[in-house]
Amino acid sequence: MKRFLTVLGYVLLGILLLLIIIVLYFRIKWGIESSQNMKLAGLPAPTLTIDGQTFRDLNKNGALDIYEDTHTDLEARVDDLISQLNLDEKAGLMCVHFLGMNKDGSLMEIPTISDPFSFFTENTSTTLLKKKMTAVQNLGGASALVFARWHNNLQALAERTRLGIPITLISDPRHGNTGMPGASTNAKWISVWPSQLGLAATRDSALVREFADIARQEYLALGIRLAQHPMADIATDPRWARVNGTFGEDANLSAKLLQAYILGFQGDSLTHTSVACQTKHFPGGGPQEGGWDAHFASGKGQIYPGNQFEYHLIPFVEGALAAGTAQIMPYYGVPKGQSIEEVGFGFNKEIIQELLRDSLGFDGVVATDWGIISDMFVKEASAWGAEHLSEKERVKKVLEAGCDRFGGEYVTELIIELVENGEISENRIDISVRRILRDKFKLGLFDNPYVDLDKVDIVGNSNFIEKGKEAQRKSMVLLKNDDNFLPISSDQKIFLAGMNAENLIDKFPQITQSLEDADVIVQKLNTPSSPPPGGNLLERLIPQGRLDFPEEEKMEILERTNSKPTVTVLTITRPPVVPEINAASKAVIADFECQDEIILELIMGQFHPSGKLPIEIPSSASAVEDQLEDVPYDSRDPLYPFGHGLSF
């Protein structure tokens, strides 16, 4: 044993030394790269004072160029800047990716263990100075102040580029109580609201617009100017992983709420007080074959067995486009039977150029969903229908389809190569660059991209937090209430399952941590899932697949439910199949990712439930299997139908 421990000690020491050597190697390597990159940075932009007015001399030539003149016509400013751009800079405008930040808000040049994702992205100087990219995303940040400080540091570095083109900071949804890898993050120091599906449960377009306006104010304070949302997809297949990010399965309700959402973020038109919306996922990502998500090969087919392709367009046409959404993102899937060439939407000229642009008249930025050109460490490239093409050929096909920007890609050199080889004209590149620059100018980024650090405290302020809680309350749906079991009286002891009692007991002293002493059980259940076998890292993290609990888990839940009067709270990310659990429960509540205190407020009768289901709750796994992927309200004998909701 002593010899074994000695050998084990040497092995562990060897591994430690190897790790130290690897880290030192990369720190030296990254340090050298950073030093070389920083040589590409020029001086900060000086200011020019003309007739008592101050302008930013972004190209540092001592004269007021047309694109620097805040009083000049938009198109003239765009024309002037395009005339000064070189091909490298044009290519940089057309790519966007994640970017790490240090804990103090300084620019990340060397990846850190505290931010593991930073090891799989380029550092700041490579992204801004070498790749010349001008749009980035980061979903982290130690605090609102740190995030805003990081944003200003980014803009300061961007100002030192040849033409001083400002950064557009992008964000996926970040106001929810929970997050989904690759799609959203949970709220940290920002106001907390129900999921988009929960907003749909309120049926309240004024509330949705109020949410969007508050989110806009918080984004502005942080420097975020492009919201990579809302989702206009319709949740016609309950198995789809993204159901909670939609406004449900009714196209007309979705269209109404989308208008309110986009107008709250953008206003009637894009201005320096707007946050632009990138509505997704055209032409509707809901009808996934077998319910599997199109990020992955298992779900690359998008099918329309009910011939409802036009139904899925309604939220885009009557909602997003009617509200003037600035940008559109297509999804990954291959629309089977809907176009001559069966390729993913981002590669599909019939869908992007002919339908979205020519037929529907959209001339804003079309940005691909992330990672359709290059493999990522979390997933292979979602190049469905174009798997056989090289990365350069994929880039060409995306441009020929009518898209403008590549999400989650660093492929600037491939864009340059296509132009230099004569495979894509520079005029075609200029069309996309013009669209991208228009939004930057409209948002006022060229005039002043910085945020006031003294005003960051608007983020997550008490008024916004309370508004978020009001929305959560309005989103809660009471599904079942046998014998008016709810509300529970304050003298009844409650045992919690699936909630953290320690965080709630101060506000709700009737909580007991002893099941034997409890009068009532409150159990919170998440929707089951089962990723397909053999999936990649991201595929294993995204909840999809089955909607019913495995037998052993279901028996455990039923044993608890039958032991004492039970209130079952279903956290609806996707609609679960729970007929036996429903039957055994005295009351059942649909929760759209709300905070636990809001759920208990409802149970204790501190407010009256008013939400209505924006989707059906199916009665069985076979009923789910029998549904058509593209058709709404077609679940056989649903446990709870669309629009159901009780009160007391």
C-alpha positions in Angstrom: 0.0 0.0 0.0 2.8 2.4 0.9 4.4 1.8 -2.5 1.1 2.3 -4.2 0.6 5.6 -2.5 4.2 6.7 -3.4 3.5 5.9 -7.1 0.2 7.6 -7.0 1.8 10.7 -5.5 4.4 10.8 -8.3 1.6 10.4 -10.9 -0.4 13.2 -9.4 2.7 15.4 -9.1 3.5 14.6 -12.8 0.0 15.6 -13.8 0.1 18.8 -11.8 3.5 19.7 -13.4 2.1 18.9 -16.8 -0.9 21.2 -16.2 1.4 24.0 -15.0 3.5 23.6 -18.1 0.5 23.7 -20.4 -0.9 26.8 -18.6 2.4 28.6 -18.7 2.8 27.7 -22.4 -0.6 29.1 -23.3 -0.2 32.2 -21.1 3.1 33.0 -22.9 1.5 32.2 -26.3 -1.6 34.3 -25.6 0.6 37.1 -24.1 2.7 37.3 -27.3 -0.4 37.3 -29.5 -2.0 40.0 -27.4 1.2 42.1 -27.6 1.3 41.8 -31.4 -2.4 42.5 -31.7 -2.2 45.7 -29.6 0.3 47.1 -32.1 -2.7 47.3 -34.5 -4.4 49.8 -32.2 -4.1 53.5 -32.9 -4.9 56.5 -30.7 -8.3 57.3 -29.2 -10.5 59.4 -31.3 -10.0 63.2 -30.7 -12.9 65.6 -30.9 -13.5 68.4 -33.3 -15.3 71.6 -32.4 -17.0 73.3 -35.4 -19.3 76.3 -34.9 -19.5 75.5 -31.2 -20.5 71.9 -31.7 -18.4 68.9 -30.9 -17.9 65.9 -33.1 -15.8 62.7 -32.7 -13.0 62.4 -35.2 -13.2 58.7 -35.5 -10.7 58.2 -38.4 -8.3 60.7 -36.7 -7.7 62.8 -39.9 -8.3 66.2 -38.3 -11.4 66.8 -40.5 -15.1 66.2 -40.1 -16.0 63.4 -42.4 -19.6 62.8 -43.6 -20.0 59.7 -41.5 -18.8 61.6 -38.4 -21.3 64.4 -38.8 -24.3 63.9 -36.6 -26.4 66.3 -38.7 -25.9 64.5 -42.0 -28.5 62.3 -43.7 -28.3 58.6 -42.6 -27.7 57.2 -46.1 -25.0 59.8 -46.8 -23.2 58.8 -43.6 -23.4 55.1 -44.5 -22.2 55.8 -48.1 -19.2 57.7 -46.8 -18.2 55.1 -44.4 -18.5 52.2 -46.9 -16.3 54.2 -49.3 -13.6 54.2 -46.6 -13.9 50.6 -45.5 -11.4 48.1 -46.7 -12.4 44.5 -47.3 -11.0 43.3 -44.0 -13.2 45.8 -42.1 -16.3 44.8 -44.2 -15.7 41.2 -43.3 -15.3 42.0 -39.7 -18.7 43.7 -39.6 -20.3 40.5 -40.9 -19.3 38.2 -38.0 -20.3 38.0 -34.4 -19.2 35.8 -31.5 -19.0 35.5 -27.7 -16.2 37.5 -25.9 -15.0 36.9 -22.4 -14.6 39.5 -19.7 -12.5 39.7 -16.5 -14.1 39.8 -13.1 -13.4 43.5 -12.7 -14.7 44.5 -16.1 -11.3 44.8 -17.8 -10.8 43.3 -21.2 -9.9 39.6 -21.3 -6.7 38.9 -23.2 -5.8 35.7 -21.4 -8.5 33.1 -20.7 -9.1 32.2 -17.0 -10.3 29.1 -15.2 -13.1 31.2 -13.7 -14.5 31.6 -17.2 -14.0 28.2 -18.9 -15.8 29.3 -22.0 -13.1 31.9 -22.6 -10.7 29.0 -23.6 -12.9 28.4 -26.7 -13.3 32.0 -27.9 -10.7 34.5 -29.3 -9.4 37.1 -26.9 -10.5 40.7 -27.1 -7.6 42.1 -29.2 -7.8 39.3 -31.7 -11.6 39.8 -32.1 -11.6 43.6 -32.4 -8.1 44.4 -33.8 -7.1 41.4 -35.9 -10.5 40.1 -37.0 -12.0 43.6 -37.0 -15.3 42.4 -35.6 -17.7 45.0 -34.3 -20.4 42.9 -32.6 -20.0 40.6 -29.6 -22.0 38.9 -26.9 -21.4 38.1 -23.2 -24.1 36.7 -20.9 -22.0 36.9 -17.7 -20.8 39.8 -15.5 -20.1 39.9 -11.8 -22.4 42.9 -11.4 -24.2 45.5 -13.5 -21.5 48.0 -12.9 -18.8 45.5 -13.9 -20.7 44.7 -17.1 -21.1 48.4 -18.0 -17.5 49.1 -17.3 -16.5 46.2 -19.5 -18.7 47.6 -22.3 -17.0 51.0 -22.0 -13.6 49.4 -22.1 -14.6 47.6 -25.3 -15.8 50.8 -26.9 -12.5 52.5 -25.9 -10.6 49.9 -27.7 -12.9 49.9 -30.8 -12.3 53.7 -30.9 -8.6 53.0 -31.5 -9.3 51.1 -34.7 -8.6 52.8 -38.0 -12.2 54.1 -38.5 -13.4 53.9 -34.9 -16.4 51.7 -35.7 -18.2 51.2 -32.4 -19.2 47.8 -30.9 -22.7 46.5 -31.0 -23.2 44.6 -27.8 -25.7 41.7 -28.2 -27.7 39.7 -25.6 -29.8 36.6 -25.6 -32.7 36.7 -23.1 -31.4 37.4 -19.6 -34.5 38.4 -17.5 -35.7 34.8 -16.6 -35.5 32.9 -13.4 -33.8 30.0 -15.2 -31.7 29.7 -18.3 -31.1 27.3 -21.1 -27.6 26.5 -22.5 -27.2 28.1 -25.9 -30.4 30.0 -25.7 -30.7 32.2 -22.6 -29.2 32.9 -19.1 -30.9 33.4 -15.8 -31.2 36.8 -14.3 -28.5 37.7 -11.8 -28.5 41.4 -11.0 -31.3 42.4 -13.4 -35.1 42.4 -12.8 -36.7 38.9 -12.9 -39.7 38.1 -15.1 -41.6 35.0 -16.2 -40.5 33.2 -19.3 -41.8 34.4 -22.7 -44.3 31.6 -22.4 -45.3 33.0 -19.1 -45.9 36.4 -20.6 -48.2 34.7 -23.0 -50.2 33.3 -20.1 -51.0 36.8 -19.0 -52.7 37.6 -22.3 -51.7 41.2 -21.6 -50.1 43.1 -24.4 -49.7 46.2 -22.3 -47.8 44.2 -19.7 -45.6 42.7 -22.4 -44.8 46.1 -23.7 -44.0 47.3 -20.2 -41.6 44.4 -19.7 -39.9 45.2 -23.0 -39.6 48.9 -22.1 -38.1 48.1 -18.7 -35.7 45.5 -20.2 -34.8 48.2 -22.8 -33.8 50.6 -20.0 -31.7 48.0 -18.3 -30.0 47.0 -21.5 -29.3 50.6 -22.3 -27.6 51.2 -19.0 -25.4 48.1 -19.6 -24.6 49.1 -23.2 -26.6 46.3 -24.8 -28.0 47.5 -28.1 -29.2 44.4 -29.8 -31.7 41.9 -28.3 -31.3 38.5 -29.8 -35.0 38.0 -29.2 -38.0 37.7 -29.1 -39.0 34.3 -30.5 -41.8 34.3 -33.0 -41.9 30.5 -33.3 -45.2 28.7 -32.5 -45.0 25.8 -30.0 -47.1 23.4 -32.0 -45.0 20.4 -30.9 -44.9 20.1 -27.1 -41.6 18.1 -27.2 -39.6 20.9 -28.7 -36.9 22.2 -26.3 -37.7 25.9 -27.0 -41.4 25.9 -26.1 -40.8 28.1 -23.0 -39.2 30.8 -25.3 -42.3 31.2 -27.4 -45.6 32.9 -26.9 -47.3 29.5 -27.1 -49.2 27.7 -29.9 -51.7 30.4 -31.0 -50.4 32.4 -34.0 -52.7 35.3 -33.5 -51.9 35.7 -29.8 -48.2 35.4 -30.6 -48.5 38.1 -33.3 -50.3 40.5 -30.9 -47.7 40.0 -28.1 -44.8 40.2 -30.5 -45.8 43.7 -31.6 -46.0 44.9 -28.1 -42.6 43.3 -27.3 -40.8 44.8 -30.2 -42.4 48.3 -29.8 -41.3 48.2 -26.2 -37.7 47.6 -27.1 -37.4 49.6 -30.3 -40.1 52.2 -30.2 -41.9 53.2 -33.4 -38.5 53.4 -35.0 -34.8 52.8 -34.1 -33.2 55.8 -32.3 -30.4 56.4 -29.8 -32.8 55.3 -27.0 -33.8 52.0 -28.7 -32.6 48.4 -28.4 -32.9 46.7 -31.7 -34.7 43.4 -31.9 -33.4 40.4 -33.8 -36.6 38.4 -34.1 -36.2 34.6 -34.4 -36.4 32.0 -35.9 -37.8 32.7 -39.4 -40.0 31.1 -40.8 -40.9 29.5 -37.5 -38.9 26.8 -35.7 -41.7 25.0 -34.0 -42.6 22.1 -36.2 -39.5 20.0 -35.5 -39.6 16.4 -36.8 -40.2 14.2 -33.8 -39.9 17.2 -31.6 -36.1 17.2 -31.7 -34.3 20.5 -31.8 -32.6 21.7 -35.0 -29.4 22.7 -33.3 -28.5 19.0 -33.8 -28.5 16.4 -36.6 -31.2 14.5 -34.7 -33.6 17.4 -35.3 -32.5 18.9 -38.6 -35.8 18.1 -40.3 -38.6 20.6 -40.1 -41.9 19.1 -41.3 -45.4 20.1 -42.1 -47.7 17.1 -42.1 -50.7 19.3 -41.5 -49.7 21.7 -44.3 -49.5 24.6 -41.8 -46.4 26.4 -43.2 -48.4 29.6 -43.7 -49.8 29.5 -40.1 -46.2 29.6 -38.8 -45.6 32.8 -40.8 -48.4 34.7 -39.1 -46.4 35.9 -36.0 -43.6 37.2 -38.3 -45.9 38.9 -40.8 -48.6 40.3 -38.5 -46.3 40.7 -35.5 -42.6 41.2 -36.0 -42.6 42.8 -39.5 -45.7 44.9 -38.7 -43.8 46.3 -35.6 -40.7 47.0 -37.7 -38.3 44.5 -36.2 -34.8 45.6 -37.1 -33.3 42.2 -37.7 -34.4 38.6 -38.3 -32.7 35.3 -37.5 -33.6 32.1 -39.4 -33.4 28.7 -37.6 -31.2 25.7 -38.4 -33.8 23.3 -39.8 -34.4 21.9 -43.3 -38.0 22.7 -44.4 -39.0 19.4 -45.9 -41.3 19.8 -48.8 -41.3 23.6 -48.7 -38.5 24.5 -51.1 -36.9 22.9 -54.1 -33.5 22.7 -52.4 -33.8 21.1 -49.0 -31.2 22.9 -47.0 -31.2 24.7 -43.7 -33.0 28.0 -43.6 -29.7 30.0 -43.4 -28.6 28.4 -46.7 -32.0 28.5 -48.3 -32.4 31.2 -51.0 -36.1 30.4 -51.5 -36.8 31.1 -47.8 -34.5 34.1 -47.2 -34.2 36.0 -50.5 -37.4 35.0 -52.2 -39.8 34.7 -49.3 -38.5 37.0 -46.6 -37.0 39.7 -48.7 -38.7 39.7 -52.1 -42.2 38.6 -51.0 -42.5 40.0 -47.5 -40.3 43.1 -48.3 -37.8 42.8 -45.4 -34.6 44.8 -46.0 -33.1 44.7 -42.5 -30.2 42.6 -41.3 -30.7 38.8 -41.5 -28.2 37.1 -39.1 -27.7 33.3 -39.2 -28.2 31.3 -36.0 -25.0 30.5 -34.3 -22.5 27.9 -35.6 -23.8 26.9 -39.1 -20.3 27.2 -40.7 -17.7 25.9 -38.3 -17.7 23.2 -35.6 -17.8 24.4 -32.0 -16.5 22.5 -29.0 -20.1 22.0 -27.8 -21.6 20.9 -31.1 -20.8 20.3 -34.7 -21.7 22.9 -37.3 -25.5 22.9 -37.9 -24.9 23.0 -41.6 -27.9 20.9 -42.4 -28.2 20.1 -46.1 -24.8 21.6 -46.6 -22.7 19.1 -44.6 -20.8 18.1 -47.7 -19.7 21.7 -48.4 -16.4 23.2 -47.2 -16.6 26.1 -44.8 -15.8 28.5 -47.6 -18.6 27.0 -49.7 -21.0 27.3 -46.8 -20.2 31.0 -46.4 -20.8 31.5 -50.1 -24.1 29.7 -50.0 -25.3 31.8 -47.0 -24.4 35.0 -48.7 -26.2 33.8 -51.9 -29.2 33.0 -49.9 -29.5 36.6 -48.8 -28.1 36.6 -45.2 -25.9 39.4 -43.9 -24.2 38.3 -40.7 -22.7 35.0 -39.4 -23.6 34.2 -35.8 -21.0 32.5 -33.7 -18.3 32.6 -36.4 -14.9 34.0 -36.9 -14.9 33.3 -40.7 -13.7 36.8 -41.8 -10.9 35.3 -43.8 -13.3 33.2 -45.8 -15.4 36.2 -46.8 -12.2 38.0 -47.9 -11.1 35.0 -49.9 -14.4 34.7 -51.7 -14.2 38.3 -52.8 -10.6 38.2 -53.8 -11.2 35.0 -55.8 -14.1 36.6 -57.6 -16.6 34.1 -56.2 -18.6 36.8 -54.4 -18.6 40.4 -55.6 -17.7 43.2 -53.3 -20.9 44.9 -54.2 -22.8 41.9 -52.6 -20.7 42.4 -49.5 -21.6 46.1 -49.5 -25.3 45.3 -49.5 -24.9 43.4 -46.2 -22.5 46.0 -44.7 -25.0 48.8 -45.5 -27.7 47.0 -43.6 -25.5 46.4 -40.6 -24.2 50.0 -40.5 -27.7 51.5 -40.8 -28.6 50.0 -37.5 -25.4 51.2 -35.8 -26.0 54.7 -37.0 -29.7 54.7 -36.1 -28.9 53.5 -32.6 -26.5 56.5 -32.2 -23.4 54.3 -31.6 -21.2 56.4 -33.8 -22.2 59.5 -32.0 -21.7 58.3 -28.4 -21.4 54.5 -27.7 -20.5 54.9 -24.0 -22.7 54.4 -21.0 -22.8 56.6 -17.9 -21.5 54.4 -15.0 -23.2 56.7 -12.5 -26.6 55.6 -13.9 -26.1 51.8 -13.9 -28.1 51.6 -10.6 -31.3 51.7 -12.7 -30.6 48.0 -13.5 -32.5 45.8 -11.1 -33.9 48.7 -9.2 -36.7 48.1 -6.7 -39.5 49.4 -9.0 -38.4 47.2 -11.9 -38.1 44.2 -9.5 -41.6 44.7 -8.3 -42.9 45.1 -11.8 -41.3 41.7 -12.6 -43.0 40.1 -9.6 -46.4 41.5 -10.7 -45.9 39.9 -14.1 -44.9 36.6 -12.5 -48.1 36.7 -10.4 -50.2 37.4 -13.5 -48.6 34.5 -15.4 -49.5 31.8 -12.8 -52.2 29.5 -13.9 -54.4 27.6 -11.5 -55.2 24.3 -13.3 -57.0 22.3 -10.6 -58.5 23.2 -7.2 -60.5 20.3 -5.8 -63.0 21.3 -3.1 -61.5 24.8 -3.1 -58.5 23.4 -1.4 -56.6 26.7 -2.2 -55.8 29.0 -0.7 -54.2 27.3 2.3 -54.8 28.9 5.7 -51.9 30.4 7.5 -52.2 27.9 10.4 -51.5 24.9 8.1 -47.9 23.6 8.1 -46.3 23.2 4.7 -43.6 20.8 3.6 -41.7 21.8 0.4 -40.3 19.4 -2.2 -38.4 20.9 -5.1 -38.0 24.3 -3.4 -35.4 25.6 -1.0 -37.2 26.0 2.3 -34.3 27.9 4.0 -34.7 30.8 1.5 -38.5 31.0 2.1 -39.1 30.3 5.8 -38.6 33.9 7.0 -41.5 35.1 4.7 -43.6 31.9 5.2 -43.1 30.7 8.9 -45.7 27.9 8.4 -43.0 26.0 6.4 -41.8 22.9 8.2 -38.8 20.8 7.3 -40.5 17.7 8.8 -42.8 15.8 6.4 -44.5 14.1 9.4 -45.4 17.5 10.9 -46.8 18.9 7.7 -50.5 19.3 6.9 -49.9 20.0 3.2 -47.2 19.1 0.7 -46.2 21.6 -1.9 -44.1 19.8 -4.6 -42.5 21.6 -7.5 -41.8 19.4 -10.6 -39.8 20.2 -13.6 -40.7 18.9 -17.0 -39.0 15.5 -17.7 -36.6 15.1 -20.6 -34.5 12.5 -22.3 -31.7 13.6 -24.7 -31.2 11.4 -27.8 -28.4 8.8 -27.3 -25.0 9.7 -28.5 -25.5 13.4 -28.5 -22.8 16.0 -28.2 -22.2 18.2 -25.1 -24.8 20.8 -25.8 -27.4 18.2 -26.9 -27.1 16.5 -23.5 -27.6 19.8 -21.7 -30.8 21.0 -23.6 -34.0 19.5 -22.2 -35.9 17.7 -25.0 -37.4 14.2 -25.7 -39.9 12.6 -23.3 -42.5 14.6 -21.4 -43.6 11.9 -19.0 -41.7 10.8 -15.9 -39.8 7.5 -15.9 -41.8 4.9 -14.0 -39.6 4.7 -10.9 -39.5 8.5 -10.5 -43.2 8.8 -11.1 -43.9 6.2 -8.4 -41.8 8.2 -5.9 -43.7 11.3 -6.8 -47.0 9.5 -6.4 -46.0 8.0 -3.1 -45.3 11.5 -1.7 -48.5 12.9 -3.3 -50.7 10.3 -1.8 -49.2 10.5 1.6 -50.8 13.9 2.4 -52.9 16.6 0.7 -50.6 17.9 -2.0 -50.3 21.0 -4.2 -48.4 20.1 -7.4 -46.6 23.0 -9.1 -45.6 22.2 -12.7 -42.8 24.4 -13.9 -43.7 24.6 -17.6 -40.6 24.7 -19.8 -42.4 22.2 -22.0 -45.9 20.8 -21.3 -45.5 17.6 -19.1 -47.5 14.4 -19.2 -48.7 13.9 -15.7 -52.2 12.4 -15.6 -51.7 10.2 -12.5 -49.9 13.0 -10.6 -52.6 15.4 -11.5 -55.3 13.0 -10.3 -53.6 12.4 -7.0 -53.1 16.1 -6.3 -55.6 18.3 -4.5 -54.5 21.3 -6.5 -52.3 21.8 -9.6 -50.6 25.1 -10.6 -48.7 25.9 -13.9 -45.6 27.9 -13.1 -43.7 29.6 -15.9 -40.3 29.7 -14.3 -41.3 32.1 -11.6 -39.6 32.7 -8.2 -40.6 30.3 -5.4 -41.9 33.1 -3.2 -44.5 34.1 -5.9 -45.7 30.5 -6.1 -46.2 30.4 -2.3 -47.9 33.7 -2.4 -50.5 32.2 -4.7 -50.9 29.1 -2.6 -51.4 31.3 0.5 -54.0 33.4 -1.3 -52.0 36.6 -1.3 -53.3 37.2 -4.9 -55.9 35.7 -7.2 -54.6 33.6 -10.1 -55.6 35.0 -13.5 -53.3 33.3 -16.1 -54.6 31.2 -18.9 -52.7 28.4 -20.6 -50.9 29.5 -23.8 -50.4 25.8 -24.7 -52.2 22.5 -24.1 -51.2 20.1 -21.4 -51.4 16.6 -23.0 -53.1 13.7 -21.4 -50.7 10.9 -22.4 -47.5 10.1 -24.2 -49.4 8.5 -27.0 -51.4 11.6 -27.5 -48.2 13.6 -27.9 -46.9 11.0 -30.4 -50.1 11.3 -32.4 -50.0 15.0 -32.8 -48.9 16.6 -36.1 -45.7 18.7 -35.6 -47.1 21.8 -37.3 -50.7 21.9 -36.1 -51.9 23.8 -33.0 -54.5 22.4 -30.5 -54.5 18.9 -31.9 -53.7 16.9 -28.8 -56.2 14.1 -28.2 -58.3 14.8 -25.1 -55.8 17.2 -23.5 -55.5 17.0 -19.7 -55.9 20.8 -19.8 -56.8 22.6 -23.0 -55.4 25.8 -24.4 -56.8 28.8 -22.6 -57.7 26.9 -19.4 -57.2 28.7 -16.1 -59.2 28.9 -12.8 -59.3 31.5 -10.0 -60.6 31.7 -6.5 
